[in-house]
Amino acid sequence: GSFETTAKSRDGQVYVSAVDTDEDSIADLRYLYRHGVLFRAEYTRKESVSPLRIEAYRLGKLASAEVDTDHNGTLDRRYFYDDIGEIATVEEIEASQ
C-alpha cells in the first residue's frame, strides 16, 4: 500500500499536512505546525466528525494527548507524557471541557 499525503506551506514552512493512512481517499491524520515545528496531531475516522485523538507537542516531542476512549465523539481522557514519551499521568476530561 501507499500513503497519500498533502502539505500546505507559507513562507517556505509547512503549517499543515494531512495523511490518508488507510487509502480511502479521506485524510484521517492531520499535523499542524507552528514556525515549521510540529505542535498538534489530530486523528479522525471517516464516520466521525469529531477527532478520536488530539496530540499536543512541545518542541517536537509528545507532551499530552486527549482521547475518545469509548468512540462516542467526545474526548474523555487526557494523557500527559514525560520527556521520553512514557505516560506520566492520566486524567478524565469532564464533559463540559
N, C-alpha and C positions, 0 to 999 in steps of 0.2 A: 504494500500500500504506500500511499504518499500523503503528506500533509499539505494542505493548501493554506498559505499564509499571506496576509496582506499587511502592509505597513504604511503609515502616513507620517510625513516629516515636515518640519518647519525650520527654516534657517539651518538646514543640514543635520537636524537632530530628530530622531524618531520620537513621536509623542504618543502614538497608539499603534498597536499591532493586534491582529485578530487571526486566530488559527481554527481551521476546521479539522479537528483531530479524528473524526470518525467518517470522513469522506461523504457526508450527506449534503454538502453544499451550503451548510449553515455554520457560521463561526460559533464555536462553543467555548472558546477560551480567548479572553481579551487581556492584553497587557497595556498598562498605562505608564508613561514615563514623564518625569519632570527633569528638565535640563539634561535629557539623554540617559537618566538613571531610572531603572525600574522602581516604581513606588506602589503599584497596585496590580493585582491579577484577579480577574473575575471568571468563574466557571459557571456555565449555564447548560441547560438541556433544551432541545428544541420544543419540548412540550411544556416548558416552564418559562414564564416571562421574568420571574424573579431569579436572581443568582442562587446557585446552590452553595457557593463558597466564594468569599472575598478575602484575598490575602493582602496584607499591608507589609511593605518592605521599607527598611531603613538602611540607607547606604547600600542598597542592592541585596541586603540579607533579610530573610523572612523574620518579621517581628511579631505578627499576630495574624489570626485568621478567624473570620466569622463564618459559621457553617450551619446549613439547614440539615440537621441530623435526621429528621424524620420525613424530609422531602414534602413538606406541606406548604412551601412557598414562603416560609418565614425563617430568617436566620435566628437560631435559638441557642447557639453555643459559641463562646469565644475562647480561642486558644492563644496563649502567649508563649513565645519561643525564646530560648536562651541564645547565647552567642554562637553555639554550634548547631542550632536548628532543632534542638530537642524541646519537647513541650515542658514548659516551666510551671505554668498554672492554667487552670481551666475555670471558666465561669459561665453560668447560664445568663442568657440575654433576656431581659424582661420584655414582654410583648409590646410595651409602649415605646421601646427604644428604636 
